[in-house]
Amino acid sequence: MSASVNANMSFDSMWADVRRIYRDRLDKRPWYASSLTEADVQRWTAQAGVPRAILYDEIAMRLARGFHASELDFTFCDAVINDLFARVIMPAHEPAPDLFWQVYLAFDAGEFYRSNKRHENPIEVYTRPLIAKIVDHANR
């Protein structure tokens, strides 16, 4: 089996883990409690045989594509990307890769209302167009 096929199978397994981890926890956890652990990230990188940066980008792109296709909701995507960001910024780890950073910022933009624009839904006005641009660029 080739390394890329093995990585893809591992990414599918990782994605199943992410979905399982968040399925039952989003409504039950405090807003500040992370569901993703360092052990999860280490396990997934070892299984896929890839650096952390590739794993971060893989998760970010799956979130972006799922949200863009309306298969994943904002709450799920935002929770995963924020929890993963906590793993990225831990001391002694690689800096956030560009794709991951773009997806993180896109979901971050939907987290709050702008001062005089409370009538605007920040998810629809900011996050959706940014995610669409990321996905469109990745599909080229």
ABEGO torsion letter per residue (X at the ends): XBAAAAAAAAAAAAAAAAAAAAAAAAAABBAABBABBAAAAAAAAAAAGBBAAAAAAAAAAAAAAAAAAGABBAAAAAAAAAAAAAAAABBGBBBBBAAAAAAAAAAAAAABBBAAAAABBAAAAAAAAAAAAAAAAAAX
